[in-house]
Amino acid sequence: MRLLQQSSVKYFSITLTLCFLSSLAHSQSASSPKEEAENVAMERDIPSLTARIAILEEKIAQLKVAAGDDHVVVLDRHDKELQELREQVAEMSAWVRDSQTSTVSNLARELGVYGFLQGGVSGDLVGREFLSGGFYLRRARLGLHGERGPVSYRIEAELSTPALLDFYFDYRLNDHLDIRFGQFKVPFTKSFMLSSAELIFADRAQAVEQFRYTRDIGVAIRGAYDRFSFNVGIFNGAGPNRGPDNKTPGAFARVNAAVVGHDAVLPDHDIQGDSPLRVALGGSGVIDEKAVPGTIANIAVNRDADSDGIFDSVLLASAGLDLTLMYHGWHFTAETTFRHEKWRDTFAMNPGLVNAVGARQNRNYWTFHGHLAKTLIDNRLLAAVRLGHTRLPFFRAGDLTGVVPRSDRAFEGSAILQHYRSGSRVLGLMYSLYRNTNRTTSDPADNISHRILLEAQFKF
């Protein structure tokens, strides 16, 4: 009789404990906590609940041995309740794990760290003679990006030559429109708008490097509507990390449209090798009136040719058009740009500049480049060739610098074999040939040069 009385008391205590634990588990799992404090509290309770379940399991096992067959049905019922409790605690554990993952994801969206490192070894030859070579570090980038509500941001710096590159905020107006303010890439050429980490080739084509704009401080309105996107705005025109020094701000516009498929902007490759037919067109234009720099191509310049006490300016008008096609591992891109420069009286009062680059006050430049790429091993290996032709300017609009060109024109031919891993390029072997020519005079001596490089990229 005493054994039965003791067993009844233990049954009662076990029943009360099971009810308490069950109600606690239900309240924790059904409350759907969203705040970090509640998740922490739940995480703290799970170990104690698990320990108490283990104690109850041991007690029920002891009672089964002591009670014999008289109370097996009751004990089996408690066993079933205990199993339900185990499942509820398991659900709580899963909820905590999911909440932690969600919290990490939210933090990653709000404060995401990224970066990449590019470097390798190269050799340059002019004619048949070795000119230079060795190890190099092309880029060492580190950045932050994230979002909170309708606001997203991006901050990126170059560490090899410490400089702030990107620093801007986007404010989402609706599902289709946002406003960007800060320092960002002037959206002129497609190749320049692509991240350096996403390019097939180790460097951009000469045609792009000579005429692209760079980063600048400004404001833009951007929109995306199914198969069409646009980007219009104004910028200082003074280059990165500099305040306004022009008479008027520059203005830019870029549009992208899907001709086949639904993507208005296509990547630089199809390393997956499974893309359906996709075709996209892009067009861009920039107009900018820049103050004439005090030095161009290492030549001192009289910036006030008409002696009116106001620095002279040069009017630049640029336009570009690009076509991209992707299909089952094949990728083709072609891009052409045109630039008109109006220097007014600058050359009349700068004989040093005239001696170096001629006396024409109005100058026109035209460029072309394109590449054809093929995925050889899906997600692993890609081969590509690139051809380009450009007139060589003496003035780079993006960073307000220049060099006296070796010739009027330049031709480029490049080929690369690029290895990929997890969607990012890892190691590439690239060869380039450059040829400088003149239209009306003889070509410069040693006008053919070669470059071969092996470049690795680490991205995170």
N, C-alpha and C positions, 0 to 999 in steps of 0.2 A: 504493500500500500504506500509506504514512504517513497519508494522508487517512482510509483505512478504520480504521487503528489509533486515530487521534485521535477518529474518530466513535464507535468502540466504547467508548472511555473516557468520552466525553461521554454516550453512551446509559446506561452503567452509573451515572454520577453522577446523571443525570436520574432513573433508576429509583429509586435510593436516596432522592433528594430527594422524589420523589412518594410513596414509601412512608412517609417520615417525616411529610410534611404530611398525608397521608391518615389516618394513625394519630392525629395530633394533632387533626384535625378531628373524627374519630369520637369520640375520648375527650371532647372538649369538648361535642359535641352530644348524646352519649348519657348524659352524667353527670347531666343534669337538675338543675343546681345550684339551691339554694334560698337560699343565703346571699348577701348583697350582695357580700362579698369575692370570691366565685367569679365572680359576674356581672361585676365590675370587671375581673378577670383575663381573662375571655373577651373582653370589650370591648377590652382592651389588645392581645390577640393577633391580632385580626382584621386590623388594618391591615398588620402584618408579614406575615401569611399572604397577603394580597392582593398585596403588593409582590413576594413571592417567586414567586407564580404568574405575575405579569407578566414577571419575569425568565425563567422557564422557557418561557413562550410565545415570547419573543424568541429564546431559544436553539434551540428546536425549529424555528422558522421559518428560522433561519440554517442549521441542519443539513440541512433539506429541500433548500435551494438547493445546498449543497456536496455532498451525497451522491448526488443524482440519484435514479434509480429503484431502486438496489440496496437501500436501507433504508427505502423508503416505508412498507412494511407495519409495520415496527417503530415508525417515527415516528407512523403513524396510531394504533397501539395506545397510544402515550404521549399522543397528542392526546385519545383517549377517556378515559384515566385523568385527564388534566388537566381535562376537562370535568366528570367526576364530582367532582373536587376543588372546582371552582368551585361546583357545586351544594351541596356540603357546607358550604363557607364561607358561601354564601348562607343556608343553614339556620341556621348559627351567628348570622349577623347578625339574622335574623328572631327567633331565640330571645332575643337580647339586647334587641331592641326590645320583645318581649312581656314579658320580665322587668322591664324598666324601667317599662312601663305597669302591670304588676302591682304593682311596688314603690310607684309613685305612688298607685295605687288603695288599697293597704294604708295608706299614710301618710294619704291623704285620709280613710279610715275612722277611723284613730286620732286624727287632728288635722285636722278639717274646719272651715274658716273660712267663715262665712256672715254675711249682713246684709241690711238693706234700709233705704231712705230714703223717707219719704212727706212730701209738702208741696205747697203750692199757693197759691191765692188764693181768698178767700171774701168774701161780703157778707151782712150780717144786717139785716133790716127788721122793725120793729114797727109793725103797722098799715100805713100808707102811708109812714112815715118811715124813712129810712136811719139805722140805729143805729151800725153799725161795719163795718169791712172792712179788707182788706189781705192781705199775704202771711203765711203761717204754716208752721211746721214741726211736723207732727203726731208723727212718730216717726223716730228715727235709731238703729237697732238694730245691734249687732255681737255675734257669738257664736262659740263653738267647740263642736263636737260630734264624737264619735267613739266607737270601741269597741276593746277589746282583750280577746280571749277572751270570757268571760261578762259582762264589765263594760263598760257604755257610760256616757257622761256628756254633759251639756249645760250650758254656761255662756253666759248672755245678759245683756247690759247695755243700758240706754237711755242714749245719749250726750247727748241734748238737755237733759235734766235729770239729770245723772249719777246713776244708780242701778243697783244689781245687781238683775236680775229673776229669772232662773233660775240655779240652781246645784244640780244633783242628779246622783246616780249611780243607775243601774239594774243590778241583779245578776240575771242570767238563771238561774233554777232549772232549767228544762227548756224544751221547745219551746212550752209554754203559759203558764208562770208566770214573773213576775219581781217583785223587790222594789225599790221606789224610796225613796231617802232624800235629803233636802235641802230646798231651797226650790223650790216648783213651784206651778202653778195649782191651786187647790182646784176639783175637777171638779164644778161645780154646773150651769151652763147650757151647752148645746151650743155656742151662739154664742161664748161666752167661751173655750171649749176650743180652738176653731179659731184658728190663727195670724192675727194682724192682716193679714199679707201675703196671706192666702188668701181674705179676705172679699170678697164682691161689692161691698158698700157701703163708702164711705170711713170710716164709723164704725158702731158697733153701735147697735141700737135703744135708745131711752130705757128701755124695759122691762127690758133687760138691764143697762144701766149702773147703774140704781137699785138692783138687788137682787142682782147677782152678788157672789160673794166675789172676793178678789184672790189674789195669791200668798201663800204662808205656808210655814213650816218644819214638816215632818212626815215621816211614813213611810206608805207605801201598798203594798198587794199588788195586782198587776194580772194579769189573766188573759184569754186569748183562745182560744176553742174554736170553730173553724169559723165558725158564724153567730152567735156570742154572745161578748160581752166584758164584763168588770166591772173596777171600780176601787174599792177600799175602804181606808180608813185613818184616821189621826188626825192632828191638826195643832194648833199652839199656839193659833191664834185671835187672835194679836196683830198680824197683818199682816206684810208683807215686811220683812226685815232687822231684826227685833225678836225678843228673847227672850220666853219665856212670862210673861204678866202676868195670866192668868186663874186662877180657882179650879180648873177642870178643863179638859183639852184638848177641842177640838171633834172631832167624828167625821163622816165623809162616806161616801157610797156612790153609785156610779153604775153603771148597767147599760145595755148596748146590744144590740139584737137585730135580725137581718135577717129581715124578713117575706117579702120577695120578693128573690131574689138571694142572694149569699153574703157581702155586706159589711155588717158590723154598724154601722160608722161610715161615713157618706157625706160627700163634700166639700160645699162651699157652692155649687157650680155644675157645669154640664156643658158647658164651653166647647168640648170636642171635638165635641159635638153628635151622638154616636153611641151613647150609653149605652142598653143594653136596660132594660127596666122593673126598677127597684130601689126597694125600700121598706124603711125602717129605723125602728125605734122606740127611744127613749131615755128613761130615767127617772133621777132623782137626788134625793138628800136630804142635808141637813146639819142637825145639831143642835149648838148651841154656847152655852155660858154665858160671857158676856163681862163683864169688870169694867167698870163704868160709867165712861166717860171724864171727866176733869175739865172738859172743854169740849165741848159739843155744839152745832153750828150757831151758833158764836160766842157761846154763852151759858154763863157759869160755872155749874157744877153741883156741888151738895153730894153728894159721893160716898159719904157715910156717913150715910144718912137716919135709921137707927135708933140711931146713936151707940154702936155696939158695938165701935168700933175696927177694923172690917173693912170694906173697900170693898164697896159693894153691887154686885150683878150683874144683868144682863138676860139672860133666856133667849130664844134665837132658835131657831126650828124652821122650816126651809124645805124645800119640795118642788117638783120640776119634772118636766114631761113634754114630749117633743118628737117630732115626726113629720117625716120627710124622704122625698121621692119624686122620682125622676129617670127621664126617658124621652125619648130622642132629642132632646136639646137643651132640654127643659123641666126646670125644677127648682122644687120647692115645699117650703118649710119652714114649720112652725107650731110655736110653743113657748109654753107657759103655765107660770107659777110662782106659788107661794103662800108667804107668810111670816107666821108668828105671833110676836109679841113679848110678853113678860111682864116688865113693869118693876117689879113689886112696889111698894115704898114710895117709889121715887125721885121720883115726881111730887108726892107729899104734902109733901115738904120742899123743893121747888124751884118756887116761884111764878113765877119768870122763865120756866121751861120750860113751865109750864101756860099762861101768858099767850100764849106763842108758838105752841104746837101743841095745846093742849087738855089735859084732865085724865085722859084714858083711860089706865089702866095696862096693859090688855091691848089690843093692836092687831093687826088682820089686814089684809094687803095681797094683792091679786091682780093679775096682769099678763098680757098677751097680746101677741104680735107674730107676724107671718108675712110671708113674701115669695114672690113668683112671678117667676121669671126665664126668659128665652128666649134661646137662642143664635141670633143673626141671621146671622152669618157664622162658619162653623166655625173655631175656633182664633183668631178675630180680634175679633168684636164681640158684645156681650151687652147686653140691656136687662132691667131689673128694676123692680118696684114693691114697696113695703113699707108695711104698716099696723101700727099698734101702739096699745095703750091700757093705761094703768097708773095705779094709785093712787100718790101721791107720798109717800114716807117722809121723815122728817126726819133719820133716822140711817142711815148707810151702814155695813153690817156689815163689809165687806171691809177698809176702811182706817180704821175707827173715827172717821169724820168725819160731818158733816151740814150741812144748810142748812135754813132755814125755808122750806118750799115756798110758791110763789106761789098754789097752789090745791090742792084735794083730788085732782084727777085731771088727766091730760094725754093728749091724742090726738096721734099722729104719722102723717103720710103722706109718703113719700119715693119718688123715682124717680131712676134712674141709667142712663146710657149708658156702658158700660165697654169700653175697648179693651184687648185682650190681645196678648201676643207671647210665644212659646215657653212657653205655659201659665201665664204670670204677667200680672197686670193691669199696665198701663202708664200709661193716662190715662183719667180718668173725669170726667164732668160730672153733678153731682148737685143735685137740688132737694128741699128739705124744708119741710113746713108743720107748725107746732106750735100746738095750741089748748089753753089751760088753762081748766078748768071747776070749779065747786064744786057739791056736791050739795044743800046746804041753804041756802046764801047766794048772793048774786049773784056772777056771774063777775068776776074782777079786770079792771081797766081795761087796754086794749091786750092782750087775752088771746090774740091771734093774731099769730104771728111767722113769718117766712120766712127761709130760708137757701139760698143758691146757692153752689156751690163748684166749682172746677176743680182736681183733684188728680192729681199724677203720682206714680209709684212706680218706684224703681230697686232692683232686687233682684239679689244675687249669692250 
